[in-house]
Amino acid sequence: MSLHAHTCVPQAWPWASCPPGPPPAELAAGLEFLNQSLHWPFDALRSQHASAVHAGLIANSMLASRDFELTMDALEHLTLGPFARSV
């Protein structure tokens, strides 16, 4: 058993052998689509809230909207972590 066998890092990541630099256009487009699709449930909740306010089911209040948005932002950051949107 050699020491070299234990110090080598296995090529577990599929992109470990990729050359440095920007990713190929197909990979970049796929990552962008994945990033956007992670936000769809939160966008749907915001849209539903706006529709409920417009329909009069929820009070049209700036304070209530602020509280809702703070809650949604916290939920998004809790769920998505580093992939969450930030201002």
Buried (B, 14 or more C-beta within 10 A) or exposed (E): EEEEEEEEEEEEEEEEEEEEEEEEEEEEEEEEEEEEEBBEEBEEBBEEBEEEBEEEEBEEEEEEBEEBEEEBBEBBBEEBEEEBEEE
